[in-house]
Amino acid sequence: MSGTSQDELIVIDIASNSKFYSLSARNNEAITLINNETGKSKDVKILRSFEFTSDRKMMTVIVKIGPRTFAFCKGADTSLEPRLINMTS
């Protein structure tokens, strides 16, 4: 198992032991996930990746899963929290 950080390795390990999805394969263009209950695979297309920088203190990956597009971010709380939108109002 390989990852860019210890945090990523922990997330991959937890996912593989969950009832949801595990990482099967990845490259710069796509990720393949395996449903841990059914064994079926799901392809996730990577549209854009913004690598971690010391200025942003975060990284972002934009992916397409079926017809939907998502942005996944990870980074320092001090970088992510100010960017959050209050969804309760």
ZABAZA-212826 format. One record per atom (N, C-alpha, C, O): atom name; residue in one letter; residue number from 1; y, x, z. Coordinates in nm, 2 decimals. Each point is the difference from the previous one (the first is absolute). Layout:
REM ZABAZA-212826
 atomo residuo num     yy     xx     zz
    CA       a NUM      Y      X      Z
...
//
This chain:
REM ZABAZA-212826
 atomo residuo num     yy     xx     zz
     N       m   1  -0.12   0.09   0.00
    CA       m   1   0.12  -0.09   0.00
     C       m   1   0.12   0.09   0.00
     O       m   1   0.01   0.10   0.08
     N       s   2   0.09  -0.13  -0.17
    CA       s   2   0.12   0.08   0.00
     C       s   2   0.12  -0.09   0.00
     O       s   2   0.00  -0.12  -0.04
     N       g   3   0.11   0.17   0.10
    CA       g   3   0.12  -0.07   0.00
     C       g   3   0.12   0.09   0.02
     O       g   3  -0.02   0.12   0.02
     N       t   4   0.14  -0.17  -0.04
    CA       t   4   0.12   0.09   0.01
     C       t   4   0.04   0.03   0.14
     O       t   4   0.07   0.09   0.02
     N       s   5  -0.12  -0.18   0.08
    CA       s   5   0.04   0.03   0.13
     C       s   5  -0.11  -0.05   0.10
     O       s   5  -0.09  -0.08  -0.05
     N       q   6   0.10   0.12   0.17
    CA       q   6  -0.10  -0.05   0.10
     C       q   6   0.01  -0.15   0.02
     O       q   6  -0.10  -0.07   0.01
     N       d   7   0.22   0.01  -0.02
    CA       d   7   0.02  -0.15   0.01
     C       d   7  -0.08  -0.07  -0.11
     O       d   7  -0.06  -0.10   0.02
     N       e   8   0.08   0.16  -0.15
    CA       e   8  -0.07  -0.06  -0.11
     C       e   8  -0.15   0.00   0.02
     O       e   8  -0.07  -0.10  -0.04
     N       l   9   0.01   0.21   0.09
    CA       l   9  -0.14   0.01   0.02
     C       l   9  -0.05  -0.10   0.10
     O       l   9  -0.11  -0.06  -0.01
     N       i  10   0.19   0.04   0.11
    CA       i  10  -0.03  -0.10   0.11
     C       i  10  -0.01  -0.14  -0.06
     O       i  10  -0.09  -0.08   0.02
     N       v  11   0.19   0.04  -0.10
    CA       v  11   0.01  -0.13  -0.07
     C       v  11  -0.12  -0.02  -0.09
     O       v  11  -0.06  -0.11   0.00
     N       i  12   0.03   0.21  -0.08
    CA       i  12  -0.12  -0.01  -0.09
     C       i  12  -0.13  -0.02   0.08
     O       i  12  -0.08  -0.08  -0.04
     N       d  13   0.07   0.15   0.15
    CA       d  13  -0.12  -0.01   0.09
     C       d  13  -0.01  -0.14   0.06
     O       d  13  -0.11  -0.06   0.00
     N       i  14   0.22   0.01   0.05
    CA       i  14   0.00  -0.13   0.06
     C       i  14  -0.03  -0.11  -0.10
     O       i  14  -0.08  -0.09   0.02
     N       a  15   0.13   0.10  -0.14
    CA       a  15  -0.02  -0.09  -0.11
     C       a  15  -0.15   0.00  -0.04
     O       a  15  -0.05  -0.11  -0.02
     N       s  16  -0.01   0.22   0.02
    CA       s  16  -0.14   0.01  -0.04
     C       s  16  -0.09  -0.07   0.10
     O       s  16  -0.11  -0.04  -0.04
     N       n  17   0.15   0.03   0.16
    CA       n  17  -0.08  -0.07   0.11
     C       n  17   0.05  -0.14   0.02
     O       n  17  -0.05  -0.06   0.10
     N       s  18   0.14   0.01  -0.18
    CA       s  18   0.05  -0.14   0.02
     C       s  18  -0.08  -0.10  -0.08
     O       s  18  -0.09   0.04  -0.08
     N       k  19   0.13  -0.17   0.09
    CA       k  19  -0.07  -0.10  -0.08
     C       k  19   0.08  -0.03  -0.13
     O       k  19  -0.02  -0.09  -0.07
     N       f  20   0.12   0.18   0.04
    CA       f  20   0.09  -0.02  -0.11
     C       f  20  -0.04   0.09  -0.12
     O       f  20  -0.10  -0.02  -0.06
     N       y  21   0.19   0.12   0.03
    CA       y  21  -0.02   0.09  -0.11
     C       y  21  -0.01   0.14   0.04
     O       y  21   0.06   0.04   0.09
     N       s  22  -0.13   0.04  -0.17
    CA       s  22  -0.01   0.14   0.01
     C       s  22   0.04   0.07  -0.12
     O       s  22  -0.01  -0.06  -0.11
     N       l  23   0.07   0.18   0.12
    CA       l  23   0.04   0.08  -0.11
     C       l  23  -0.12   0.06  -0.07
     O       l  23  -0.08   0.06   0.06
     N       s  24   0.06  -0.09  -0.19
    CA       s  24  -0.11   0.05  -0.07
     C       s  24   0.04   0.12  -0.09
     O       s  24  -0.07   0.10   0.00
     N       a  25   0.18  -0.11  -0.07
    CA       a  25   0.05   0.11  -0.08
     C       a  25   0.15  -0.01  -0.02
     O       a  25   0.05  -0.11   0.01
     N       r  26   0.01   0.22  -0.05
    CA       r  26   0.14  -0.01  -0.03
     C       r  26   0.04   0.12  -0.08
     O       r  26  -0.06   0.11   0.00
     N       n  27   0.17  -0.13  -0.08
    CA       n  27   0.06   0.11  -0.08
     C       n  27   0.15  -0.04  -0.01
     O       n  27   0.04  -0.08   0.08
     N       n  28   0.03   0.15  -0.16
    CA       n  28   0.15  -0.03  -0.01
     C       n  28   0.03  -0.13  -0.07
     O       n  28   0.11  -0.05   0.01
     N       e  29  -0.21  -0.02  -0.07
    CA       e  29   0.02  -0.12  -0.07
     C       e  29  -0.06  -0.13   0.06
     O       e  29   0.05  -0.11  -0.03
     N       a  30  -0.15   0.13   0.11
    CA       a  30  -0.07  -0.12   0.05
     C       a  30  -0.07   0.04   0.13
     O       a  30  -0.03   0.11   0.03
     N       i  31   0.00  -0.22   0.05
    CA       i  31  -0.08   0.00   0.12
     C       i  31  -0.11  -0.10  -0.02
     O       i  31   0.02  -0.11  -0.05
     N       t  32  -0.14   0.15   0.09
    CA       t  32  -0.11  -0.10  -0.01
     C       t  32  -0.04  -0.03   0.15
     O       t  32  -0.04   0.09   0.07
     N       l  33   0.04  -0.22  -0.04
    CA       l  33  -0.04  -0.04   0.14
     C       l  33  -0.13  -0.07  -0.01
     O       l  33  -0.03  -0.07  -0.10
     N       i  34  -0.05   0.07   0.20
    CA       i  34  -0.13  -0.07   0.01
     C       i  34   0.01  -0.10   0.12
     O       i  34   0.03   0.04   0.11
     N       n  35  -0.06  -0.16  -0.14
    CA       n  35  -0.01  -0.11   0.10
     C       n  35  -0.12   0.04   0.09
     O       n  35  -0.11   0.00  -0.04
     N       n  36   0.14   0.02   0.17
    CA       n  36  -0.11   0.04   0.09
     C       n  36  -0.10  -0.11   0.03
     O       n  36  -0.11   0.03   0.04
     N       e  37   0.14  -0.15  -0.07
    CA       e  37  -0.09  -0.11   0.02
     C       e  37  -0.09  -0.04  -0.12
     O       e  37  -0.12  -0.02   0.01
     N       t  38   0.19   0.03  -0.13
    CA       t  38  -0.07  -0.04  -0.12
     C       t  38  -0.04   0.11  -0.09
     O       t  38  -0.09  -0.01  -0.08
     N       g  39   0.15   0.13   0.10
    CA       g  39  -0.03   0.12  -0.08
     C       g  39   0.07   0.00  -0.14
     O       g  39  -0.02   0.09  -0.07
     N       k  40   0.10  -0.20   0.05
    CA       k  40   0.07   0.00  -0.13
     C       k  40   0.12   0.09   0.00
     O       k  40   0.06   0.02   0.10
     N       s  41  -0.03   0.04  -0.22
    CA       s  41   0.11   0.09  -0.01
     C       s  41   0.13  -0.07  -0.04
     O       s  41  -0.01  -0.10  -0.07
     N       k  42   0.12   0.15   0.10
    CA       k  42   0.13  -0.05  -0.04
     C       k  42   0.09   0.12  -0.04
     O       k  42   0.01   0.10   0.08
     N       d  43   0.04  -0.11  -0.20
    CA       d  43   0.09   0.11  -0.05
     C       d  43   0.14  -0.03   0.03
     O       d  43   0.05  -0.11  -0.02
     N       v  44   0.02   0.21   0.07
    CA       v  44   0.14   0.00   0.03
     C       v  44   0.08   0.10  -0.09
     O       v  44  -0.03   0.12   0.01
     N       k  45   0.12  -0.17  -0.09
    CA       k  45   0.07   0.09  -0.09
     C       k  45   0.12   0.05   0.07
     O       k  45   0.08  -0.07   0.06
     N       i  46  -0.06   0.20  -0.06
    CA       i  46   0.12   0.07   0.06
     C       i  46   0.11   0.00  -0.11
     O       i  46  -0.02   0.07  -0.10
     N       l  47   0.13  -0.14   0.13
    CA       l  47   0.11  -0.01  -0.10
     C       l  47   0.09   0.12   0.02
     O       l  47   0.06   0.05  -0.09
     N       r  48  -0.03  -0.02   0.22
    CA       r  48   0.10   0.11   0.03
     C       r  48  -0.03   0.05   0.14
     O       r  48  -0.03  -0.08   0.09
     N       s  49   0.05   0.21  -0.07
    CA       s  49  -0.02   0.06   0.13
     C       s  49   0.13   0.08   0.03
     O       s  49   0.04   0.08  -0.08
     N       f  50   0.01  -0.10   0.20
    CA       f  50   0.12   0.08   0.05
     C       f  50  -0.05   0.08   0.11
     O       f  50  -0.02  -0.05   0.11
     N       e  51   0.00   0.18  -0.13
    CA       e  51  -0.06   0.09   0.10
     C       e  51   0.09   0.01   0.12
     O       e  51   0.12  -0.02  -0.01
     N       f  52  -0.18   0.06   0.12
    CA       f  52   0.08   0.03   0.12
     C       f  52   0.10   0.11  -0.02
     O       f  52  -0.03   0.10  -0.06
     N       t  53   0.15  -0.12   0.11
    CA       t  53   0.10   0.11   0.00
     C       t  53   0.06   0.00   0.14
     O       t  53   0.00  -0.10   0.07
     N       s  54   0.06   0.22  -0.04
    CA       s  54   0.06   0.01   0.13
     C       s  54   0.13  -0.08   0.01
     O       s  54   0.04  -0.04   0.11
     N       d  55   0.02   0.01  -0.22
    CA       d  55   0.12  -0.09   0.00
     C       d  55  -0.03  -0.14   0.02
     O       d  55   0.06  -0.07   0.09
     N       r  56  -0.17   0.01  -0.16
    CA       r  56  -0.04  -0.14   0.02
     C       r  56  -0.08  -0.02   0.12
     O       r  56   0.00  -0.11   0.06
     N       k  57  -0.08   0.21  -0.02
    CA       k  57  -0.09   0.00   0.12
     C       k  57  -0.10  -0.12  -0.02
     O       k  57  -0.04  -0.06   0.10
     N       m  58   0.00   0.03  -0.22
    CA       m  58  -0.09  -0.10  -0.03
     C       m  58  -0.06   0.02  -0.14
     O       m  58   0.06   0.08  -0.08
     N       m  59  -0.17  -0.15   0.05
    CA       m  59  -0.05   0.00  -0.14
     C       m  59  -0.03  -0.14  -0.04
     O       m  59  -0.02  -0.09   0.09
     N       t  60   0.02   0.06  -0.22
    CA       t  60  -0.02  -0.14  -0.04
     C       t  60  -0.09   0.01  -0.13
     O       t  60   0.02   0.08  -0.08
     N       v  61  -0.11  -0.18   0.08
    CA       v  61  -0.08  -0.02  -0.12
     C       v  61   0.01  -0.14  -0.05
     O       v  61  -0.02  -0.09   0.08
     N       i  62   0.05   0.07  -0.20
    CA       i  62   0.01  -0.13  -0.06
     C       i  62  -0.13  -0.03  -0.08
     O       i  62  -0.03   0.08  -0.09
     N       v  63  -0.04  -0.18   0.12
    CA       v  63  -0.13  -0.03  -0.06
     C       v  63   0.00  -0.14  -0.06
     O       v  63   0.07  -0.09   0.04
     N       k  64  -0.16   0.07  -0.13
    CA       k  64  -0.03  -0.14  -0.06
     C       k  64  -0.14  -0.03   0.03
     O       k  64  -0.10   0.07  -0.03
     N       i  65   0.08  -0.18   0.10
    CA       i  65  -0.13  -0.05   0.04
     C       i  65  -0.01  -0.14  -0.07
     O       i  65   0.06  -0.10   0.05
     N       g  66  -0.14   0.09  -0.15
    CA       g  66  -0.01  -0.12  -0.08
     C       g  66   0.14  -0.03  -0.06
     O       g  66   0.06   0.09  -0.05
     N       p  67  -0.01  -0.22   0.07
    CA       p  67   0.13  -0.03  -0.05
     C       p  67   0.12   0.04   0.09
     O       p  67   0.12  -0.02  -0.04
     N       r  68  -0.15   0.07   0.16
    CA       r  68   0.11   0.02   0.10
     C       r  68   0.03   0.15   0.01
     O       r  68  -0.09   0.08  -0.02
     N       t  69   0.22  -0.05   0.05
    CA       t  69   0.04   0.13   0.02
     C       t  69   0.05   0.02   0.15
     O       t  69   0.06  -0.08   0.05
     N       f  70  -0.10   0.20   0.00
    CA       f  70   0.03   0.02   0.14
     C       f  70   0.06   0.14   0.02
     O       f  70  -0.03   0.09  -0.08
     N       a  71   0.11  -0.07   0.18
    CA       a  71   0.05   0.13   0.04
     C       a  71  -0.05   0.03   0.14
     O       a  71   0.03  -0.07   0.09
     N       f  72  -0.10   0.18  -0.08
    CA       f  72  -0.06   0.05   0.13
     C       f  72   0.08   0.12   0.04
     O       f  72   0.01   0.09  -0.08
     N       c  73   0.04  -0.09   0.20
    CA       c  73   0.08   0.11   0.05
     C       c  73  -0.06   0.05   0.13
     O       c  73  -0.06  -0.07   0.08
     N       k  74   0.07   0.20  -0.06
    CA       k  74  -0.04   0.06   0.13
     C       k  74   0.10   0.11   0.03
     O       k  74   0.05   0.07  -0.09
     N       g  75  -0.02  -0.05   0.22
    CA       g  75   0.10   0.10   0.03
     C       g  75   0.05  -0.02   0.15
     O       g  75  -0.06  -0.07   0.07
     N       a  76   0.16   0.15  -0.04
    CA       a  76   0.06   0.00   0.13
     C       a  76   0.06  -0.14   0.03
     O       a  76   0.06  -0.06  -0.09
     N       d  77  -0.08   0.02   0.21
    CA       d  77   0.06  -0.13   0.05
     C       d  77   0.15   0.00  -0.03
     O       d  77   0.06  -0.10  -0.04
     N       t  78   0.01   0.21   0.07
    CA       t  78   0.14   0.01  -0.02
     C       t  78   0.05  -0.02  -0.15
     O       t  78   0.11  -0.03  -0.02
     N       s  79  -0.20   0.05  -0.07
    CA       s  79   0.03  -0.02  -0.14
     C       s  79  -0.04  -0.14  -0.05
     O       s  79   0.07  -0.06  -0.08
     N       l  80  -0.18   0.01   0.13
    CA       l  80  -0.05  -0.13  -0.04
     C       l  80   0.07  -0.12   0.06
     O       l  80   0.04  -0.10  -0.06
     N       e  81  -0.02   0.11   0.19
    CA       e  81   0.06  -0.11   0.08
     C       e  81   0.13  -0.05  -0.06
     O       e  81   0.02  -0.12  -0.01
     N       p  82   0.08   0.20  -0.02
    CA       p  82   0.13  -0.05  -0.06
     C       p  82  -0.02  -0.07  -0.13
     O       p  82   0.09  -0.07  -0.04
     N       r  83  -0.20   0.10  -0.03
    CA       r  83  -0.02  -0.07  -0.13
     C       r  83  -0.07  -0.13   0.01
     O       r  83  -0.01  -0.07  -0.11
     N       l  84  -0.04   0.03   0.22
    CA       l  84  -0.07  -0.12   0.02
     C       l  84   0.09  -0.12  -0.01
     O       l  84   0.12   0.00   0.04
     N       i  85  -0.17  -0.11  -0.10
    CA       i  85   0.08  -0.12  -0.01
     C       i  85  -0.05  -0.10   0.10
     O       i  85  -0.12  -0.02   0.02
     N       n  86   0.21  -0.05   0.05
    CA       n  86  -0.03  -0.10   0.10
     C       n  86  -0.06  -0.12  -0.07
     O       n  86   0.08  -0.08  -0.06
     N       m  87  -0.21   0.06   0.06
    CA       m  87  -0.06  -0.11  -0.07
     C       m  87   0.00  -0.13   0.08
     O       m  87  -0.05  -0.10  -0.05
     N       t  88   0.10   0.10   0.17
    CA       t  88  -0.01  -0.12   0.08
     C       t  88   0.12  -0.09  -0.01
     O       t  88   0.00  -0.12   0.04
     N       s  89   0.11   0.17  -0.10
    CA       s  89   0.12  -0.08  -0.02
     C       s  89   0.01  -0.08  -0.13
     O       s  89   0.09  -0.07  -0.02
//
